[in-house]
Amino acid sequence: MGKNLIIFFVSFAVALGGGYLFYQDDQQPTAASSSPATSDSKQKEVVSAQPASASSGEGEIFVQRGCSACHAVSSLGVQGGATGPDLSNAYTNVPDKHGVPVEEFLKKPTSAVMSGVIGGNPLTDDEMKAILDALKTASEK
């Protein structure tokens, strides 16, 4: 019994320490983390989701802002996570679904999840314009 208890506590301490180190690395926003050469595992996911069309500018903003971690924009060729809905028709669907124009939704989201995401890291005016332009283009394809 005593030996099993010691093994349990050692395993718990190792797991807790590993989890702390893992999450500590993900939460360090630095200039280097926006570079594709970074070794941050989260950044690798975002970079790998970047489509060829992102270099032309159509879907690049979704990758830069991290939207593609949860959302795809299939009409622009942006592959992303499956947690959130595909944003290809968001420009036309948001007003019906959330009761506000897409511009207002991006400033002050009416969904709990997006309130937490955007509320902690609001969009700049340039990012807002780029996202709105991209969403409009996506809905027209």
Buried (B, 14 or more C-beta within 10 A) or exposed (E): EEEEEEEEEEEEEEEEEEEEEEEEEEEEEEEEBEEEEBEBEBBEBBBEBBBEBBEEEBBBBBBBBBBBBBBBBBBBBBBBBEEBEBBBBBBBBBBEEBEBEBBBBBEEBEBEEBEEBBEEEEBEEEBBEBBBBBBEBBBEE
